[in-house]
Amino acid sequence: MRTELRVFRVRQKMTQAQCAEKIGVGRALYAAVENGSRNGTLAFWEKFKNAFDIPESEIWRYTQNDED
């Protein structure tokens, strides 16, 4: 699981579906990335960063799987 990604989403008061829509990906893909079963492509993380205006220097926090 990517706890930081989940915490971020919850703090934004968004569901997985809402977050996925804002990023421009499907809910199933977003859920898979959040729960750690998929890594997410560079394009996914770029869309996430841009959608939420996350600084380049902080994006790594969300990409880390708790098991890494």
Backbone as JSON, one array per atom type, in Angstrom:
{
  "sequence": "MRTELRVFRVRQKMTQAQCAEKIGVGRALYAAVENGSRNGTLAFWEKFKNAFDIPESEIWRYTQNDED",
  "N": [[0.84, -1.18, 0.0], [0.38, 2.27, -0.62], [0.68, 4.36, 1.63], [1.09, 7.14, 2.04], [-0.01, 8.22, -0.29], [-2.69, 7.48, -0.02], [-3.33, 8.83, 2.39], [-2.97, 11.46, 1.53], [-5.06, 11.65, -0.36], [-7.33, 11.26, 1.29], [-7.08, 13.46, 2.98], [-7.64, 15.41, 1.15], [-10.27, 15.06, 1.0], [-11.49, 13.31, -0.81], [-12.86, 10.72, -2.83], [-11.64, 7.59, -4.17], [-12.54, 7.46, -6.78], [-13.1, 10.15, -7.37], [-10.58, 11.27, -7.15], [-9.2, 9.88, -9.14], [-10.61, 10.8, -11.38], [-9.93, 13.53, -11.36], [-7.2, 13.34, -11.85], [-7.26, 12.1, -14.3], [-7.42, 9.43, -14.96], [-8.58, 5.99, -14.86], [-10.73, 4.73, -12.22], [-10.15, 2.15, -11.29], [-7.46, 1.81, -12.0], [-6.3, 3.88, -10.51], [-6.93, 2.98, -7.9], [-5.47, 0.58, -7.85], [-2.85, 1.52, -7.97], [-2.77, 3.02, -5.61], [-3.19, 1.0, -3.7], [-0.94, -0.44, -4.04], [-0.62, -2.58, -5.77], [-0.01, -2.02, -8.36], [2.55, -0.12, -9.95], [2.31, 2.35, -11.2], [2.73, 4.44, -13.94], [5.23, 6.64, -15.39], [3.78, 8.61, -16.67], [1.37, 8.5, -15.21], [2.21, 9.45, -12.67], [3.1, 11.97, -13.36], [0.71, 13.17, -14.23], [-0.67, 13.09, -11.79], [0.95, 14.77, -10.19], [0.69, 17.21, -11.58], [-2.11, 17.62, -11.5], [-2.61, 18.09, -8.82], [-0.85, 20.04, -8.19], [1.72, 19.47, -7.1], [4.94, 19.86, -5.85], [7.9, 19.09, -7.7], [9.99, 18.16, -6.14], [8.72, 16.82, -4.09], [7.19, 14.71, -5.02], [8.15, 12.09, -4.94], [7.5, 11.05, -2.42], [4.92, 10.07, -2.6], [5.11, 8.04, -4.38], [6.27, 5.87, -3.22], [6.0, 2.55, -2.18], [4.73, 0.99, 0.69], [5.96, -1.41, 1.26], [8.41, -1.27, 0.1]],
  "CA": [[0.0, 0.0, 0.0], [1.05, 3.57, -0.61], [-0.02, 5.08, 2.69], [1.15, 8.6, 1.81], [-0.97, 8.55, -1.35], [-4.02, 7.36, 0.57], [-3.49, 9.93, 3.34], [-3.15, 12.67, 0.72], [-6.42, 11.62, -0.93], [-8.29, 11.45, 2.38], [-6.97, 14.88, 3.4], [-8.31, 16.19, 0.11], [-11.68, 14.7, 1.14], [-11.87, 12.77, -2.1], [-12.92, 9.27, -3.0], [-10.72, 7.14, -5.21], [-13.12, 7.82, -8.07], [-12.91, 11.59, -7.57], [-9.15, 11.5, -7.36], [-8.9, 9.34, -10.47], [-11.17, 11.71, -12.37], [-9.12, 14.75, -11.39], [-5.92, 13.0, -12.48], [-7.51, 11.73, -15.69], [-7.24, 7.98, -15.12], [-9.72, 5.22, -14.37], [-10.73, 4.46, -10.79], [-9.47, 0.87, -11.03], [-6.02, 2.07, -12.07], [-5.92, 4.66, -9.33], [-7.01, 2.09, -6.73], [-4.36, -0.38, -7.91], [-1.62, 2.24, -7.61], [-2.85, 3.36, -4.19], [-3.04, -0.18, -2.83], [0.4, -0.99, -4.24], [-0.55, -3.72, -6.68], [0.61, -1.5, -9.58], [3.47, 0.96, -9.62], [1.98, 3.63, -11.83], [3.72, 4.83, -14.95], [5.71, 8.01, -15.31], [2.65, 9.45, -17.08], [0.44, 8.57, -14.08], [2.74, 10.33, -11.63], [3.12, 13.33, -13.93], [-0.68, 13.66, -14.15], [-0.96, 13.3, -10.37], [1.71, 15.95, -9.79], [0.09, 18.39, -12.2], [-3.5, 17.8, -11.06], [-2.65, 18.58, -7.45], [0.18, 21.06, -8.06], [2.71, 18.94, -6.16], [6.3, 20.18, -6.31], [8.73, 17.98, -8.2], [10.83, 17.66, -5.04], [7.91, 16.07, -3.13], [6.4, 13.65, -5.65], [8.69, 10.78, -4.56], [6.81, 10.58, -1.21], [3.68, 9.37, -2.96], [5.41, 6.9, -5.25], [6.85, 4.79, -2.42], [5.15, 1.49, -1.66], [5.12, 0.72, 2.07], [6.78, -2.63, 1.31], [9.74, -1.0, -0.49]],
  "C": [[0.88, 1.24, 0.0], [0.3, 4.46, 0.38], [-0.03, 6.58, 2.46], [0.14, 9.03, 0.75], [-2.39, 8.5, -0.81], [-4.29, 8.52, 1.54], [-3.72, 11.24, 2.59], [-4.58, 12.75, 0.2], [-7.47, 11.9, 0.15], [-8.26, 12.89, 2.88], [-7.63, 15.81, 2.4], [-9.83, 15.98, 0.14], [-12.25, 14.21, -0.19], [-11.97, 11.26, -2.03], [-11.87, 8.88, -4.04], [-11.24, 7.55, -6.58], [-12.92, 9.31, -8.37], [-11.46, 11.92, -7.87], [-8.74, 11.04, -8.76], [-9.4, 10.28, -11.56], [-10.34, 12.98, -12.49], [-7.78, 14.5, -12.08], [-6.11, 12.69, -13.96], [-7.22, 10.28, -15.98], [-8.48, 7.28, -14.6], [-9.59, 4.93, -12.88], [-9.98, 3.18, -10.46], [-7.96, 1.05, -11.06], [-5.57, 2.84, -10.84], [-5.89, 3.78, -8.08], [-5.84, 1.12, -6.7], [-3.04, 0.29, -7.54], [-1.63, 2.56, -6.12], [-2.63, 2.14, -3.3], [-1.72, -0.92, -3.07], [0.49, -2.18, -5.17], [-0.02, -3.33, -8.06], [1.49, -0.32, -9.19], [3.04, 2.32, -10.14], [3.11, 4.02, -12.78], [4.2, 6.25, -14.68], [4.58, 8.97, -15.67], [1.63, 9.6, -15.94], [0.93, 9.57, -13.05], [2.84, 11.77, -12.1], [1.72, 13.95, -13.87], [-1.06, 13.97, -12.71], [-0.31, 14.59, -9.89], [1.06, 17.22, -10.32], [-1.32, 18.67, -11.69], [-3.57, 18.43, -9.68], [-1.55, 19.6, -7.15], [1.22, 20.67, -6.99], [4.1, 19.27, -6.68], [7.07, 18.93, -6.71], [9.53, 17.34, -7.06], [10.05, 16.82, -4.03], [7.19, 14.86, -3.72], [6.87, 12.26, -5.22], [7.97, 10.21, -3.34], [5.61, 9.7, -1.55], [3.94, 8.12, -3.78], [5.9, 5.68, -4.48], [5.79, 3.82, -1.91], [5.64, 1.17, -0.26], [6.03, -0.49, 2.2], [8.17, -2.43, 0.75], [10.77, -0.75, 0.59]]
}
